[in-house]
Amino acid sequence: MDQETSFIVYDGIVVVESPLLKRKRSNKYGSVEGLPDEELVDPHEIERMYLMEELRPILQLPVRGRKCPIKPSIDEDGRVDWGAFATADFDEYRPDIDKPLYKANILAEERRSRIFIIGMLKDRIERAGNYNAARKILKHVLKGTIEVDDIEDWDTWLLAKDYLRVRRLEKQIKELKEKSKRKRQEEAEKFWRSMGC
């Protein structure tokens, strides 16, 4: 096996270069002539910029949910500095959770997905040419003359099940929102009475 042997000149004598010597490697990310490496962009920043560009479509997707106005600060070690959290001030600042409204929002999410499924089933039934028959069956289901489980066509059965589920969800959502509204009104009246108004 041929290995390249490198020689160096030391005090006028040509000597074989020691394998213990390490050559100084150049910057693996490259360099700019006339500019020190410390002034270049950090390799981690380059990687972050690359990932931001590659993942841009995913990062731009809309996100549901509420964002809390309280954000804890991060100390220099990267740990969460809770500061005033879990103190009396924080408990006064943080609003109580409105459980009926929270449940109504969860049910509204389910209702939205069921409506989407109903739209897909409707398109599927229309392509099969059974839409008029499915509408008649759905009317009888709503009147109560036909039970949902008596429907033989799979798509029509799913359509009727989801349609009835959406109606029940709408009723539950309305009841929960009314309950939440009554609760807030009672709390407001209690507050104003305590203020002497």
Buried (B, 14 or more C-beta within 10 A) or exposed (E): EEEEEEEEEEEEEEEEEEEEEEEEEEEEEEEEEEEEEEEBEEEEEEEEEEEEEEEEEEEEEEEEEEEEEEEEEEEEEEEEEEEEBEEEEEEEEEEEEBEBBEBBBEBBEBBEEBEEBBEEBBEBBEEEEBBEEBEEBBEBBEEEEBEBEEBEBEBBBBBBBBBBBBEEBEEBBEEBBEBBEEBEEEEEEEEEEEEEE
